[in-house]
Amino acid sequence: MIKLFNDYSKTNLLVRIKSKMENTNIYYKYTELYNWWFNPVNKRCWFDSTDSDDLEISNKFGDLLEPDFIEFTQENIEKLDFTQSIGYILVHDQVVRH
């Protein structure tokens, strides 16, 4: 029998699967926005975004504006941690502008 995976590739595959599963949590997307927005490289987008910046922001985070992305209920909002809460605010204060 041919060995298809060495130990490293098995571990790497499991790490990627676990990461993908964790990222399917809808709240993760707010953390992703928070991290992207406050990355020093992206600070220029705060007051001087270009058309390509606007396109990038829309492509990466525009789905957060979909009405069905998260139902706006007290219970759902209380599930957000600090960075997710800031991400939620960024969606409705900044992403809508791009």
GUMI-790978 format. One record per residue: residue number from 1; residue in one letter; z, x, y of N, C-alpha, C in turn. Coordinates in pm, 1 decimal. Layout:
N
PT  nr rest     n.pz     n.px     n.py    ca.pz    ca.px    ca.py     c.pz     c.px     c.py
PT NUM    A        Z        X        Y        Z        X        Y        Z        X        Y
...
***
This chain:
98
PT  nr rest     n.pz     n.px     n.py    ca.pz    ca.px    ca.py     c.pz     c.px     c.py
PT   1    M      0.0     83.1   -116.7      0.0      0.0      0.0      0.0     88.8    124.7
PT   2    I    -78.6     51.7    221.3    -88.0    127.5    345.4     25.5     86.2    438.4
PT   3    K     90.0    186.4    495.1    197.6    158.2    591.1    132.2    133.2    727.3
PT   4    L    143.2      9.3    776.8     75.9    -26.7    900.6    152.9     14.2   1025.8
PT   5    F    283.8     14.3   1017.2    365.1     45.7   1134.3    461.8    158.0   1100.8
PT   6    N    473.9    252.1   1191.2    582.2    347.2   1175.2    706.9    286.7   1239.2
PT   7    D    821.4    350.9   1226.2    945.5    294.7   1278.7    939.8    273.9   1429.8
PT   8    Y    875.6    365.6   1500.1    866.5    353.3   1645.5    786.1    229.2   1683.1
PT   9    S    673.4    208.2   1620.8    590.5     94.0   1658.7    657.3    -38.0   1622.1
PT  10    K    734.3    -41.6   1512.2    809.5   -163.0   1478.0    913.4   -192.2   1585.4
PT  11    T    985.9    -89.0   1625.1   1088.4   -106.5   1728.2   1024.8   -148.7   1859.0
PT  12    N    915.6    -84.0   1895.2    846.2   -116.3   2018.8    797.6   -261.8   2016.8
PT  13    L    744.0   -305.6   1905.1    696.7   -443.6   1891.7    812.5   -541.2   1906.6
PT  14    L    925.0   -511.9   1842.7   1042.0   -600.1   1853.3   1093.6   -606.0   1996.6
PT  15    V   1093.5   -494.1   2065.8   1137.5   -491.6   2205.6   1044.2   -577.2   2291.0
PT  16    R    914.2   -564.3   2268.0    818.5   -644.1   2345.8    832.6   -792.9   2316.6
PT  17    I    854.5   -829.7   2190.7    871.5   -970.8   2155.0    998.6  -1025.0   2219.6
PT  18    K   1107.0   -950.0   2210.4   1234.0   -993.9   2270.6   1217.4  -1010.7   2421.4
PT  19    S   1152.2   -914.7   2486.0   1129.9   -922.6   2629.7   1047.5  -1045.3   2665.1
PT  20    K    943.5  -1070.8   2586.5    857.8  -1186.7   2612.2    937.1  -1316.2   2597.3
PT  21    M   1023.3  -1323.2   2497.0   1103.3  -1443.3   2475.4   1200.9  -1464.1   2591.2
PT  22    E   1262.7  -1356.3   2639.0   1355.7  -1367.8   2750.4   1282.8  -1410.8   2877.0
PT  23    N   1161.9  -1364.8   2893.3   1086.1  -1396.8   3013.0   1031.8  -1538.2   3012.9
PT  24    T   1041.2  -1607.8   2902.2    995.7  -1745.7   2899.8   1097.4  -1838.1   2963.8
PT  25    N   1217.5  -1788.6   2987.8   1318.1  -1864.7   3058.7   1264.2  -1889.2   3199.7
PT  26    I   1255.0  -2015.5   3239.2   1193.0  -2045.5   3368.6   1266.9  -1982.2   3484.9
PT  27    Y   1396.4  -1963.0   3470.0   1473.9  -1905.9   3579.4   1441.4  -1758.4   3600.5
PT  28    Y   1388.6  -1692.8   3497.5   1352.7  -1551.6   3509.4   1250.0  -1530.3   3621.1
PT  29    K   1162.6  -1626.2   3637.4   1055.7  -1613.3   3737.1   1114.4  -1599.5   3878.4
PT  30    Y   1227.0  -1664.3   3903.4   1292.4  -1649.6   4034.1   1348.2  -1508.9   4051.7
PT  31    T   1400.6  -1451.5   3945.7   1448.8  -1313.9   3950.4   1332.5  -1218.6   3973.1
PT  32    E   1221.0  -1245.8   3907.3   1101.7  -1163.1   3925.1   1056.5  -1165.9   4071.3
PT  33    L   1056.9  -1283.5   4132.7   1020.1  -1294.5   4273.6   1118.7  -1217.4   4360.8
PT  34    Y   1247.0  -1234.4   4335.6   1349.5  -1162.0   4411.3   1323.5  -1011.8   4403.9
PT  35    N   1304.7   -958.4   4285.3   1282.8   -814.2   4267.0   1156.0   -768.0   4337.4
PT  36    W   1050.2   -846.9   4328.2    924.3   -811.2   4392.5    940.8   -814.0   4544.2
PT  37    W   1001.5   -918.2   4596.3   1012.2   -937.4   4741.1   1095.1   -827.6   4807.9
PT  38    F   1204.2   -787.4   4741.7   1292.9   -688.5   4801.9   1261.5   -545.1   4761.4
PT  39    N   1153.5   -525.4   4687.7   1106.2   -390.8   4658.1   1057.0   -329.0   4789.4
PT  40    P   1104.5   -209.6   4826.3   1064.5   -149.0   4954.9    913.5   -141.0   4974.0
PT  41    V    838.5   -126.7   4867.7    692.4   -119.9   4876.8    634.4   -250.0   4934.0
PT  42    N    701.0   -361.6   4906.5    647.9   -492.2   4947.7    705.3   -542.5   5079.7
PT  43    K    789.3   -462.2   5143.9    850.9   -504.2   5270.3    747.4   -537.3   5377.6
PT  44    R    632.8   -471.2   5372.8    529.0   -495.1   5472.2    482.8   -640.4   5471.8
PT  45    C    501.0   -708.7   5359.3    457.9   -848.2   5347.4    546.8   -942.8   5427.2
PT  46    W    663.3   -896.9   5466.1    757.9   -984.1   5535.8    703.0  -1031.0   5669.5
PT  47    F    641.5   -939.5   5744.7    596.0   -976.2   5878.8    449.4   -942.6   5905.3
PT  48    D    387.5   -869.5   5813.6    251.4   -823.9   5840.0    167.1   -828.0   5712.2
PT  49    S    166.0   -941.9   5644.9     90.9   -949.5   5519.0    -59.3   -958.5   5546.2
PT  50    T   -133.3   -898.7   5456.7   -279.7   -902.8   5464.0   -329.6  -1017.3   5376.4
PT  51    D   -458.5  -1042.9   5382.7   -517.2  -1145.0   5295.6   -496.9  -1109.5   5148.6
PT  52    S   -507.1   -980.2   5116.2   -487.8   -939.8   4975.9   -341.1   -956.1   4934.9
PT  53    D   -246.4   -934.2   5027.9   -105.3   -959.3   4999.0    -83.6  -1107.8   4969.2
PT  54    D   -142.3  -1191.5   5054.3   -128.8  -1336.0   5035.8   -183.2  -1379.3   4899.9
PT  55    L   -295.9  -1322.7   4862.9   -356.3  -1355.4   4734.0   -267.3  -1310.0   4618.6
PT  56    E   -213.2  -1189.4   4629.0   -124.0  -1138.1   4525.0      0.4  -1226.7   4510.1
PT  57    I     61.3  -1262.3   4622.3    180.7  -1347.5   4619.6    147.8  -1483.6   4558.8
PT  58    S     37.3  -1539.9   4599.3     -3.6  -1670.9   4546.0    -30.4  -1665.0   4396.3
PT  59    N    -97.3  -1559.8   4352.9   -128.9  -1546.8   4210.1     -3.7  -1524.0   4125.8
PT  60    K     88.2  -1442.9   4176.2    208.3  -1410.5   4098.8    311.0  -1522.7   4099.2
PT  61    F    325.0  -1590.8   4213.3    438.7  -1681.6   4228.0    401.4  -1822.8   4270.7
PT  62    G    274.6  -1851.3   4284.5    231.5  -1984.5   4326.2    274.4  -2094.6   4230.3
PT  63    D    286.5  -2059.9   4100.8    326.8  -2162.0   4003.3    469.4  -2210.7   4027.1
PT  64    L    549.3  -2133.1   4099.5    685.3  -2175.7   4130.6    687.3  -2294.4   4226.9
PT  65    L    575.4  -2317.8   4292.8    565.4  -2431.1   4385.2    525.9  -2560.5   4314.4
PT  66    E    484.8  -2549.5   4188.7    447.5  -2668.8   4113.4    567.6  -2761.4   4102.2
PT  67    P    549.7  -2889.5   4125.7    664.3  -2981.4   4123.4    735.9  -2988.1   3988.6
PT  68    D    666.6  -2957.8   3881.7    728.1  -2966.3   3748.9    788.9  -2834.0   3703.6
PT  69    F    781.0  -2729.3   3785.9    832.4  -2600.1   3740.2    981.0  -2608.0   3711.2
PT  70    I   1057.8  -2662.1   3803.2   1200.0  -2685.3   3778.9   1235.8  -2816.5   3848.1
PT  71    E   1298.7  -2901.9   3774.5   1342.1  -3028.3   3832.8   1458.8  -2999.2   3926.7
PT  72    F   1447.3  -3044.5   4049.1   1549.5  -3016.3   4149.5   1668.3  -3109.6   4128.5
PT  73    T   1760.3  -3063.7   4045.3   1883.1  -3138.9   4020.5   2001.2  -3046.3   4044.0
PT  74    Q   2114.3  -3103.4   4071.0   2235.4  -3024.1   4091.3   2263.3  -2937.6   3968.4
PT  75    E   2246.2  -2995.7   3850.6   2273.0  -2922.6   3726.0   2182.6  -2800.3   3712.7
PT  76    N   2054.3  -2815.5   3741.3   1961.6  -2702.3   3729.7   1988.4  -2596.3   3835.7
PT  77    I   2017.5  -2638.4   3956.2   2044.0  -2542.6   4063.1   2170.6  -2462.9   4032.8
PT  78    E   2270.2  -2526.0   3973.4   2394.7  -2455.9   3940.4   2375.4  -2350.7   3831.5
PT  79    K   2266.9  -2358.3   3756.8   2239.7  -2260.2   3650.9   2184.9  -2128.9   3706.7
PT  80    L   2140.7  -2128.6   3831.0   2081.3  -2009.4   3889.6   2189.2  -1907.1   3924.8
PT  81    D   2163.1  -1779.9   3891.5   2254.5  -1675.6   3936.4   2215.1  -1635.5   4079.7
PT  82    F   2280.6  -1533.5   4134.9   2257.4  -1496.6   4274.7   2110.6  -1464.5   4302.3
PT  83    T   2051.3  -1373.4   4223.6   1913.1  -1332.7   4251.5   1816.7  -1448.7   4229.5
PT  84    Q   1843.8  -1532.4   4130.7   1758.4  -1648.9   4107.6   1769.5  -1747.5   4223.5
PT  85    S   1889.8  -1762.6   4278.3   1909.3  -1852.1   4392.7   1830.7  -1802.7   4513.8
PT  86    I   1836.5  -1672.6   4538.5   1759.5  -1615.3   4649.6   1609.9  -1631.9   4622.3
PT  87    G   1568.6  -1610.6   4497.7   1428.5  -1632.2   4460.8   1385.3  -1775.0   4485.5
PT  88    Y   1472.0  -1869.2   4452.5   1442.4  -2011.7   4475.2   1422.5  -2037.8   4625.2
PT  89    I   1508.3  -1978.4   4707.3   1494.8  -1993.9   4852.2   1365.0  -1929.8   4900.6
PT  90    L   1332.9  -1810.3   4848.9   1208.7  -1742.4   4888.1   1086.0  -1826.4   4857.1
PT  91    V   1089.3  -1895.8   4743.3    974.7  -1980.2   4706.8    948.9  -2082.9   4816.3
PT  92    H   1054.6  -2148.4   4858.0   1038.3  -2260.5   4951.1   1036.6  -2218.7   5097.4
PT  93    D   1071.2  -2093.6   5125.2   1069.5  -2045.2   5262.6    953.2  -1949.2   5289.0
PT  94    Q    914.6  -1869.4   5188.0    813.0  -1766.8   5210.4    684.4  -1786.8   5130.8
PT  95    V    695.6  -1813.8   5002.3    575.2  -1825.5   4918.9    484.5  -1935.7   4971.7
PT  96    V    541.5  -2043.6   5022.3    459.6  -2152.5   5075.9    373.2  -2106.9   5193.3
PT  97    R    411.5  -1999.9   5259.1    336.4  -1949.2   5374.9    216.6  -1863.5   5333.4
PT  98    H    209.9  -1829.3   5206.6    102.6  -1741.8   5159.2      8.4  -1822.1   5076.6
***
